[in-house]
Amino acid sequence: MKPLQYTCPKCRHHQYTIGEMRATGGRFSKLFNIQTEKFSSVTCKQCKYTEFYKAPSSALGNFFDFFTN
């Protein structure tokens, strides 16, 4: 994976961490606690400012989430 040339919009720091978060997308997925939405996060190491970006979610990942709830 190519490193990002990230600059924090709040403190102008250049070091960061990358994470991932999953969330439910609608009524059906909330009812059965299925995380159908996937987001990537970039967090500044200095001030902890975090930005979320929607990432493509795979059908296999959704299937796995359904059965491992």
PDB file of N, CA, C and O in Angstrom:
ATOM      1  N   MET A   1       0.846  -1.185   0.000  1.00  0.00           N
ATOM      2  CA  MET A   1       0.000   0.000   0.000  1.00  0.00           C
ATOM      3  C   MET A   1       0.890   1.246   0.000  1.00  0.00           C
ATOM      4  O   MET A   1       1.814   1.358   0.805  1.00  0.00           O
ATOM      5  N   LYS A   2       0.608   2.156  -0.887  1.00  0.00           N
ATOM      6  CA  LYS A   2       1.375   3.386  -1.007  1.00  0.00           C
ATOM      7  C   LYS A   2       1.049   4.319   0.164  1.00  0.00           C
ATOM      8  O   LYS A   2      -0.125   4.549   0.450  1.00  0.00           O
ATOM      9  N   PRO A   3       2.070   4.861   0.847  1.00  0.00           N
ATOM     10  CA  PRO A   3       1.803   5.778   1.962  1.00  0.00           C
ATOM     11  C   PRO A   3       1.116   7.058   1.492  1.00  0.00           C
ATOM     12  O   PRO A   3       1.385   7.560   0.400  1.00  0.00           O
ATOM     13  N   LEU A   4       0.240   7.565   2.321  1.00  0.00           N
ATOM     14  CA  LEU A   4      -0.447   8.817   2.025  1.00  0.00           C
ATOM     15  C   LEU A   4       0.455  10.002   2.319  1.00  0.00           C
ATOM     16  O   LEU A   4       1.286   9.938   3.225  1.00  0.00           O
ATOM     17  N   GLN A   5       0.303  11.060   1.580  1.00  0.00           N
ATOM     18  CA  GLN A   5       0.957  12.319   1.914  1.00  0.00           C
ATOM     19  C   GLN A   5      -0.098  13.148   2.639  1.00  0.00           C
ATOM     20  O   GLN A   5      -0.720  14.040   2.061  1.00  0.00           O
ATOM     21  N   TYR A   6      -0.282  12.831   3.915  1.00  0.00           N
ATOM     22  CA  TYR A   6      -1.358  13.417   4.705  1.00  0.00           C
ATOM     23  C   TYR A   6      -0.849  14.603   5.516  1.00  0.00           C
ATOM     24  O   TYR A   6       0.236  14.558   6.097  1.00  0.00           O
ATOM     25  N   THR A   7      -1.645  15.654   5.544  1.00  0.00           N
ATOM     26  CA  THR A   7      -1.411  16.795   6.419  1.00  0.00           C
ATOM     27  C   THR A   7      -2.705  17.056   7.170  1.00  0.00           C
ATOM     28  O   THR A   7      -3.747  17.274   6.552  1.00  0.00           O
ATOM     29  N   CYS A   8      -2.654  17.035   8.479  1.00  0.00           N
ATOM     30  CA  CYS A   8      -3.838  17.255   9.301  1.00  0.00           C
ATOM     31  C   CYS A   8      -4.387  18.663   9.047  1.00  0.00           C
ATOM     32  O   CYS A   8      -3.632  19.634   9.116  1.00  0.00           O
ATOM     33  N   PRO A   9      -5.684  18.791   8.757  1.00  0.00           N
ATOM     34  CA  PRO A   9      -6.259  20.108   8.493  1.00  0.00           C
ATOM     35  C   PRO A   9      -6.336  21.002   9.736  1.00  0.00           C
ATOM     36  O   PRO A   9      -6.508  22.214   9.612  1.00  0.00           O
ATOM     37  N   LYS A  10      -6.209  20.410  10.939  1.00  0.00           N
ATOM     38  CA  LYS A  10      -6.300  21.207  12.161  1.00  0.00           C
ATOM     39  C   LYS A  10      -4.939  21.673  12.668  1.00  0.00           C
ATOM     40  O   LYS A  10      -4.769  22.846  13.001  1.00  0.00           O
ATOM     41  N   CYS A  11      -3.944  20.739  12.731  1.00  0.00           N
ATOM     42  CA  CYS A  11      -2.662  21.094  13.351  1.00  0.00           C
ATOM     43  C   CYS A  11      -1.481  21.034  12.382  1.00  0.00           C
ATOM     44  O   CYS A  11      -0.357  21.352  12.771  1.00  0.00           O
ATOM     45  N   ARG A  12      -1.711  20.632  11.133  1.00  0.00           N
ATOM     46  CA  ARG A  12      -0.700  20.565  10.073  1.00  0.00           C
ATOM     47  C   ARG A  12       0.366  19.493  10.303  1.00  0.00           C
ATOM     48  O   ARG A  12       1.421  19.527   9.669  1.00  0.00           O
ATOM     49  N   HIS A  13       0.102  18.540  11.203  1.00  0.00           N
ATOM     50  CA  HIS A  13       1.033  17.439  11.483  1.00  0.00           C
ATOM     51  C   HIS A  13       0.975  16.431  10.338  1.00  0.00           C
ATOM     52  O   HIS A  13      -0.046  16.337   9.657  1.00  0.00           O
ATOM     53  N   HIS A  14       2.054  15.673  10.113  1.00  0.00           N
ATOM     54  CA  HIS A  14       2.127  14.757   8.972  1.00  0.00           C
ATOM     55  C   HIS A  14       2.079  13.279   9.354  1.00  0.00           C
ATOM     56  O   HIS A  14       2.052  12.433   8.460  1.00  0.00           O
ATOM     57  N   GLN A  15       2.067  12.932  10.639  1.00  0.00           N
ATOM     58  CA  GLN A  15       2.011  11.531  11.032  1.00  0.00           C
ATOM     59  C   GLN A  15       0.573  11.148  11.353  1.00  0.00           C
ATOM     60  O   GLN A  15      -0.177  11.933  11.933  1.00  0.00           O
ATOM     61  N   TYR A  16       0.200   9.933  10.970  1.00  0.00           N
ATOM     62  CA  TYR A  16      -1.190   9.502  11.086  1.00  0.00           C
ATOM     63  C   TYR A  16      -1.261   7.991  11.285  1.00  0.00           C
ATOM     64  O   TYR A  16      -0.275   7.281  11.091  1.00  0.00           O
ATOM     65  N   THR A  17      -2.429   7.516  11.671  1.00  0.00           N
ATOM     66  CA  THR A  17      -2.737   6.085  11.692  1.00  0.00           C
ATOM     67  C   THR A  17      -3.977   5.863  10.845  1.00  0.00           C
ATOM     68  O   THR A  17      -4.826   6.745  10.717  1.00  0.00           O
ATOM     69  N   ILE A  18      -4.071   4.676  10.271  1.00  0.00           N
ATOM     70  CA  ILE A  18      -5.226   4.310   9.441  1.00  0.00           C
ATOM     71  C   ILE A  18      -5.994   3.209  10.152  1.00  0.00           C
ATOM     72  O   ILE A  18      -5.395   2.271  10.679  1.00  0.00           O
ATOM     73  N   GLY A  19      -7.321   3.317  10.169  1.00  0.00           N
ATOM     74  CA  GLY A  19      -8.172   2.319  10.804  1.00  0.00           C
ATOM     75  C   GLY A  19      -9.354   1.976   9.924  1.00  0.00           C
ATOM     76  O   GLY A  19      -9.487   2.478   8.807  1.00  0.00           O
ATOM     77  N   GLU A  20     -10.213   1.111  10.446  1.00  0.00           N
ATOM     78  CA  GLU A  20     -11.404   0.678   9.719  1.00  0.00           C
ATOM     79  C   GLU A  20     -12.567   0.587  10.690  1.00  0.00           C
ATOM     80  O   GLU A  20     -12.389   0.231  11.855  1.00  0.00           O
ATOM     81  N   MET A  21     -13.754   0.909  10.205  1.00  0.00           N
ATOM     82  CA  MET A  21     -14.964   0.834  11.016  1.00  0.00           C
ATOM     83  C   MET A  21     -16.094   0.295  10.154  1.00  0.00           C
ATOM     84  O   MET A  21     -16.171   0.604   8.964  1.00  0.00           O
ATOM     85  N   ARG A  22     -16.956  -0.494  10.736  1.00  0.00           N
ATOM     86  CA  ARG A  22     -18.147  -0.985  10.042  1.00  0.00           C
ATOM     87  C   ARG A  22     -19.374  -0.495  10.790  1.00  0.00           C
ATOM     88  O   ARG A  22     -19.348  -0.343  12.011  1.00  0.00           O
ATOM     89  N   ALA A  23     -20.457  -0.246  10.044  1.00  0.00           N
ATOM     90  CA  ALA A  23     -21.698   0.257  10.635  1.00  0.00           C
ATOM     91  C   ALA A  23     -22.889  -0.347   9.912  1.00  0.00           C
ATOM     92  O   ALA A  23     -22.773  -0.820   8.782  1.00  0.00           O
ATOM     93  N   THR A  24     -24.041  -0.325  10.584  1.00  0.00           N
ATOM     94  CA  THR A  24     -25.264  -0.806   9.951  1.00  0.00           C
ATOM     95  C   THR A  24     -25.744   0.229   8.950  1.00  0.00           C
ATOM     96  O   THR A  24     -25.440   1.415   9.078  1.00  0.00           O
ATOM     97  N   GLY A  25     -26.500  -0.225   7.946  1.00  0.00           N
ATOM     98  CA  GLY A  25     -26.905   0.679   6.881  1.00  0.00           C
ATOM     99  C   GLY A  25     -28.374   1.007   6.821  1.00  0.00           C
ATOM    100  O   GLY A  25     -28.731   2.035   6.245  1.00  0.00           O
ATOM    101  N   GLY A  26     -29.243   0.202   7.377  1.00  0.00           N
ATOM    102  CA  GLY A  26     -30.674   0.456   7.279  1.00  0.00           C
ATOM    103  C   GLY A  26     -31.439  -0.305   8.342  1.00  0.00           C
ATOM    104  O   GLY A  26     -30.846  -0.882   9.253  1.00  0.00           O
ATOM    105  N   ARG A  27     -32.758  -0.305   8.225  1.00  0.00           N
ATOM    106  CA  ARG A  27     -33.598  -0.949   9.245  1.00  0.00           C
ATOM    107  C   ARG A  27     -33.347  -2.442   9.365  1.00  0.00           C
ATOM    108  O   ARG A  27     -33.206  -2.961  10.472  1.00  0.00           O
ATOM    109  N   PHE A  28     -33.289  -3.140   8.232  1.00  0.00           N
ATOM    110  CA  PHE A  28     -33.074  -4.589   8.262  1.00  0.00           C
ATOM    111  C   PHE A  28     -31.725  -4.914   8.884  1.00  0.00           C
ATOM    112  O   PHE A  28     -31.626  -5.806   9.727  1.00  0.00           O
ATOM    113  N   SER A  29     -30.695  -4.199   8.476  1.00  0.00           N
ATOM    114  CA  SER A  29     -29.362  -4.480   9.003  1.00  0.00           C
ATOM    115  C   SER A  29     -29.264  -4.094  10.479  1.00  0.00           C
ATOM    116  O   SER A  29     -28.538  -4.744  11.232  1.00  0.00           O
ATOM    117  N   LYS A  30     -29.978  -3.051  10.908  1.00  0.00           N
ATOM    118  CA  LYS A  30     -29.989  -2.698  12.334  1.00  0.00           C
ATOM    119  C   LYS A  30     -30.701  -3.768  13.153  1.00  0.00           C
ATOM    120  O   LYS A  30     -30.256  -4.116  14.247  1.00  0.00           O
ATOM    121  N   LEU A  31     -31.806  -4.289  12.624  1.00  0.00           N
ATOM    122  CA  LEU A  31     -32.581  -5.302  13.322  1.00  0.00           C
ATOM    123  C   LEU A  31     -31.754  -6.556  13.582  1.00  0.00           C
ATOM    124  O   LEU A  31     -31.819  -7.129  14.669  1.00  0.00           O
ATOM    125  N   PHE A  32     -30.980  -6.981  12.592  1.00  0.00           N
ATOM    126  CA  PHE A  32     -30.174  -8.195  12.720  1.00  0.00           C
ATOM    127  C   PHE A  32     -28.707  -7.914  13.023  1.00  0.00           C
ATOM    128  O   PHE A  32     -27.887  -8.832  13.016  1.00  0.00           O
ATOM    129  N   ASN A  33     -28.368  -6.655  13.289  1.00  0.00           N
ATOM    130  CA  ASN A  33     -27.008  -6.238  13.628  1.00  0.00           C
ATOM    131  C   ASN A  33     -26.000  -6.677  12.565  1.00  0.00           C
ATOM    132  O   ASN A  33     -24.974  -7.283  12.875  1.00  0.00           O
ATOM    133  N   ILE A  34     -26.310  -6.360  11.311  1.00  0.00           N
ATOM    134  CA  ILE A  34     -25.419  -6.678  10.193  1.00  0.00           C
ATOM    135  C   ILE A  34     -24.758  -5.374   9.749  1.00  0.00           C
ATOM    136  O   ILE A  34     -25.441  -4.419   9.379  1.00  0.00           O
ATOM    137  N   GLN A  35     -23.433  -5.343   9.787  1.00  0.00           N
ATOM    138  CA  GLN A  35     -22.700  -4.146   9.399  1.00  0.00           C
ATOM    139  C   GLN A  35     -22.467  -4.174   7.889  1.00  0.00           C
ATOM    140  O   GLN A  35     -21.579  -4.875   7.403  1.00  0.00           O
ATOM    141  N   THR A  36     -23.266  -3.410   7.157  1.00  0.00           N
ATOM    142  CA  THR A  36     -23.179  -3.412   5.702  1.00  0.00           C
ATOM    143  C   THR A  36     -22.358  -2.246   5.154  1.00  0.00           C
ATOM    144  O   THR A  36     -21.986  -2.254   3.981  1.00  0.00           O
ATOM    145  N   GLU A  37     -22.074  -1.262   5.975  1.00  0.00           N
ATOM    146  CA  GLU A  37     -21.309  -0.094   5.547  1.00  0.00           C
ATOM    147  C   GLU A  37     -19.890  -0.195   6.104  1.00  0.00           C
ATOM    148  O   GLU A  37     -19.693  -0.560   7.263  1.00  0.00           O
ATOM    149  N   LYS A  38     -18.911   0.130   5.273  1.00  0.00           N
ATOM    150  CA  LYS A  38     -17.513   0.055   5.679  1.00  0.00           C
ATOM    151  C   LYS A  38     -16.866   1.424   5.482  1.00  0.00           C
ATOM    152  O   LYS A  38     -17.063   2.064   4.448  1.00  0.00           O
ATOM    153  N   PHE A  39     -16.094   1.873   6.472  1.00  0.00           N
ATOM    154  CA  PHE A  39     -15.420   3.160   6.414  1.00  0.00           C
ATOM    155  C   PHE A  39     -13.954   3.001   6.794  1.00  0.00           C
ATOM    156  O   PHE A  39     -13.617   2.217   7.681  1.00  0.00           O
ATOM    157  N   SER A  40     -13.093   3.745   6.124  1.00  0.00           N
ATOM    158  CA  SER A  40     -11.687   3.835   6.493  1.00  0.00           C
ATOM    159  C   SER A  40     -11.501   5.148   7.229  1.00  0.00           C
ATOM    160  O   SER A  40     -12.148   6.146   6.911  1.00  0.00           O
ATOM    161  N   SER A  41     -10.608   5.144   8.223  1.00  0.00           N
ATOM    162  CA  SER A  41     -10.357   6.370   8.974  1.00  0.00           C
ATOM    163  C   SER A  41      -8.881   6.731   8.900  1.00  0.00           C
ATOM    164  O   SER A  41      -8.014   5.863   8.807  1.00  0.00           O
ATOM    165  N   VAL A  42      -8.619   8.021   8.943  1.00  0.00           N
ATOM    166  CA  VAL A  42      -7.266   8.554   9.036  1.00  0.00           C
ATOM    167  C   VAL A  42      -7.258   9.443  10.280  1.00  0.00           C
ATOM    168  O   VAL A  42      -8.027  10.400  10.366  1.00  0.00           O
ATOM    169  N   THR A  43      -6.378   9.122  11.252  1.00  0.00           N
ATOM    170  CA  THR A  43      -6.320   9.852  12.510  1.00  0.00           C
ATOM    171  C   THR A  43      -4.950  10.479  12.692  1.00  0.00           C
ATOM    172  O   THR A  43      -3.929   9.800  12.589  1.00  0.00           O
ATOM    173  N   CYS A  44      -4.933  11.760  12.959  1.00  0.00           N
ATOM    174  CA  CYS A  44      -3.692  12.478  13.225  1.00  0.00           C
ATOM    175  C   CYS A  44      -3.100  11.971  14.533  1.00  0.00           C
ATOM    176  O   CYS A  44      -3.813  11.850  15.530  1.00  0.00           O
ATOM    177  N   LYS A  45      -1.802  11.672  14.541  1.00  0.00           N
ATOM    178  CA  LYS A  45      -1.147  11.177  15.754  1.00  0.00           C
ATOM    179  C   LYS A  45      -0.954  12.267  16.804  1.00  0.00           C
ATOM    180  O   LYS A  45      -0.803  11.962  17.987  1.00  0.00           O
ATOM    181  N   GLN A  46      -0.957  13.524  16.393  1.00  0.00           N
ATOM    182  CA  GLN A  46      -0.714  14.607  17.350  1.00  0.00           C
ATOM    183  C   GLN A  46      -1.993  15.074  18.033  1.00  0.00           C
ATOM    184  O   GLN A  46      -2.074  15.055  19.261  1.00  0.00           O
ATOM    185  N   CYS A  47      -2.999  15.495  17.258  1.00  0.00           N
ATOM    186  CA  CYS A  47      -4.213  16.075  17.857  1.00  0.00           C
ATOM    187  C   CYS A  47      -5.409  15.122  17.868  1.00  0.00           C
ATOM    188  O   CYS A  47      -6.450  15.446  18.441  1.00  0.00           O
ATOM    189  N   LYS A  48      -5.270  13.944  17.236  1.00  0.00           N
ATOM    190  CA  LYS A  48      -6.310  12.903  17.193  1.00  0.00           C
ATOM    191  C   LYS A  48      -7.512  13.270  16.327  1.00  0.00           C
ATOM    192  O   LYS A  48      -8.554  12.622  16.423  1.00  0.00           O
ATOM    193  N   TYR A  49      -7.391  14.290  15.491  1.00  0.00           N
ATOM    194  CA  TYR A  49      -8.451  14.623  14.535  1.00  0.00           C
ATOM    195  C   TYR A  49      -8.630  13.429  13.594  1.00  0.00           C
ATOM    196  O   TYR A  49      -7.642  12.894  13.092  1.00  0.00           O
ATOM    197  N   THR A  50      -9.869  13.003  13.347  1.00  0.00           N
ATOM    198  CA  THR A  50     -10.145  11.820  12.540  1.00  0.00           C
ATOM    199  C   THR A  50     -11.079  12.157  11.395  1.00  0.00           C
ATOM    200  O   THR A  50     -12.081  12.850  11.575  1.00  0.00           O
ATOM    201  N   GLU A  51     -10.739  11.658  10.218  1.00  0.00           N
ATOM    202  CA  GLU A  51     -11.596  11.786   9.038  1.00  0.00           C
ATOM    203  C   GLU A  51     -12.011  10.384   8.615  1.00  0.00           C
ATOM    204  O   GLU A  51     -11.205   9.454   8.651  1.00  0.00           O
ATOM    205  N   PHE A  52     -13.291  10.232   8.206  1.00  0.00           N
ATOM    206  CA  PHE A  52     -13.803   8.946   7.740  1.00  0.00           C
ATOM    207  C   PHE A  52     -14.097   9.024   6.253  1.00  0.00           C
ATOM    208  O   PHE A  52     -14.597  10.032   5.753  1.00  0.00           O
ATOM    209  N   TYR A  53     -13.780   7.946   5.556  1.00  0.00           N
ATOM    210  CA  TYR A  53     -14.030   7.834   4.122  1.00  0.00           C
ATOM    211  C   TYR A  53     -14.756   6.524   3.862  1.00  0.00           C
ATOM    212  O   TYR A  53     -14.358   5.473   4.363  1.00  0.00           O
ATOM    213  N   LYS A  54     -15.824   6.594   3.077  1.00  0.00           N
ATOM    214  CA  LYS A  54     -16.580   5.385   2.757  1.00  0.00           C
ATOM    215  C   LYS A  54     -15.730   4.492   1.862  1.00  0.00           C
ATOM    216  O   LYS A  54     -15.148   4.944   0.876  1.00  0.00           O
ATOM    217  N   ALA A  55     -15.671   3.210   2.229  1.00  0.00           N
ATOM    218  CA  ALA A  55     -14.872   2.234   1.488  1.00  0.00           C
ATOM    219  C   ALA A  55     -15.808   1.195   0.885  1.00  0.00           C
ATOM    220  O   ALA A  55     -16.895   0.964   1.415  1.00  0.00           O
ATOM    221  N   PRO A  56     -15.405   0.570  -0.204  1.00  0.00           N
ATOM    222  CA  PRO A  56     -16.240  -0.481  -0.789  1.00  0.00           C
ATOM    223  C   PRO A  56     -16.394  -1.644   0.184  1.00  0.00           C
ATOM    224  O   PRO A  56     -15.426  -2.059   0.821  1.00  0.00           O
ATOM    225  N   SER A  57     -17.599  -2.162   0.296  1.00  0.00           N
ATOM    226  CA  SER A  57     -17.895  -3.280   1.184  1.00  0.00           C
ATOM    227  C   SER A  57     -18.120  -4.524   0.347  1.00  0.00           C
ATOM    228  O   SER A  57     -18.873  -4.490  -0.627  1.00  0.00           O
ATOM    229  N   SER A  58     -17.482  -5.611   0.711  1.00  0.00           N
ATOM    230  CA  SER A  58     -17.599  -6.839  -0.081  1.00  0.00           C
ATOM    231  C   SER A  58     -18.763  -7.699   0.396  1.00  0.00           C
ATOM    232  O   SER A  58     -19.126  -7.667   1.573  1.00  0.00           O
ATOM    233  N   ALA A  59     -19.341  -8.458  -0.510  1.00  0.00           N
ATOM    234  CA  ALA A  59     -20.437  -9.371  -0.169  1.00  0.00           C
ATOM    235  C   ALA A  59     -19.927 -10.455   0.782  1.00  0.00           C
ATOM    236  O   ALA A  59     -20.648 -10.864   1.692  1.00  0.00           O
ATOM    237  N   LEU A  60     -18.701 -10.921   0.580  1.00  0.00           N
ATOM    238  CA  LEU A  60     -18.131 -11.948   1.454  1.00  0.00           C
ATOM    239  C   LEU A  60     -17.974 -11.415   2.876  1.00  0.00           C
ATOM    240  O   LEU A  60     -18.244 -12.130   3.840  1.00  0.00           O
ATOM    241  N   GLY A  61     -17.542 -10.167   3.008  1.00  0.00           N
ATOM    242  CA  GLY A  61     -17.417  -9.559   4.330  1.00  0.00           C
ATOM    243  C   GLY A  61     -18.764  -9.437   5.019  1.00  0.00           C
ATOM    244  O   GLY A  61     -18.868  -9.695   6.218  1.00  0.00           O
ATOM    245  N   ASN A  62     -19.805  -9.046   4.276  1.00  0.00           N
ATOM    246  CA  ASN A  62     -21.153  -8.949   4.842  1.00  0.00           C
ATOM    247  C   ASN A  62     -21.671 -10.317   5.259  1.00  0.00           C
ATOM    248  O   ASN A  62     -22.308 -10.446   6.305  1.00  0.00           O
ATOM    249  N   PHE A  63     -21.406 -11.336   4.457  1.00  0.00           N
ATOM    250  CA  PHE A  63     -21.821 -12.699   4.769  1.00  0.00           C
ATOM    251  C   PHE A  63     -21.144 -13.177   6.054  1.00  0.00           C
ATOM    252  O   PHE A  63     -21.786 -13.762   6.926  1.00  0.00           O
ATOM    253  N   PHE A  64     -19.837 -12.917   6.158  1.00  0.00           N
ATOM    254  CA  PHE A  64     -19.083 -13.309   7.346  1.00  0.00           C
ATOM    255  C   PHE A  64     -19.614 -12.591   8.581  1.00  0.00           C
ATOM    256  O   PHE A  64     -19.761 -13.211   9.634  1.00  0.00           O
ATOM    257  N   ASP A  65     -19.905 -11.291   8.470  1.00  0.00           N
ATOM    258  CA  ASP A  65     -20.451 -10.504   9.591  1.00  0.00           C
ATOM    259  C   ASP A  65     -21.795 -11.057  10.047  1.00  0.00           C
ATOM    260  O   ASP A  65     -22.075 -11.084  11.246  1.00  0.00           O
ATOM    261  N   PHE A  66     -22.625 -11.497   9.114  1.00  0.00           N
ATOM    262  CA  PHE A  66     -23.950 -12.010   9.458  1.00  0.00           C
ATOM    263  C   PHE A  66     -23.843 -13.256  10.347  1.00  0.00           C
ATOM    264  O   PHE A  66     -24.591 -13.388  11.316  1.00  0.00           O
ATOM    265  N   PHE A  67     -22.926 -14.163  10.027  1.00  0.00           N
ATOM    266  CA  PHE A  67     -22.824 -15.413  10.762  1.00  0.00           C
ATOM    267  C   PHE A  67     -21.905 -15.350  11.975  1.00  0.00           C
ATOM    268  O   PHE A  67     -21.939 -16.257  12.807  1.00  0.00           O
ATOM    269  N   THR A  68     -21.102 -14.330  12.099  1.00  0.00           N
ATOM    270  CA  THR A  68     -20.229 -14.217  13.277  1.00  0.00           C
ATOM    271  C   THR A  68     -20.710 -13.165  14.259  1.00  0.00           C
ATOM    272  O   THR A  68     -20.102 -12.993  15.315  1.00  0.00           O
ATOM    273  N   ASN A  69     -21.755 -12.477  13.949  1.00  0.00           N
ATOM    274  CA  ASN A  69     -22.385 -11.461  14.756  1.00  0.00           C
ATOM    275  C   ASN A  69     -21.770 -11.424  16.112  1.00  0.00           C
ATOM    276  O   ASN A  69     -22.173 -10.619  16.952  1.00  0.00           O
TER     277      ASN A  69
END
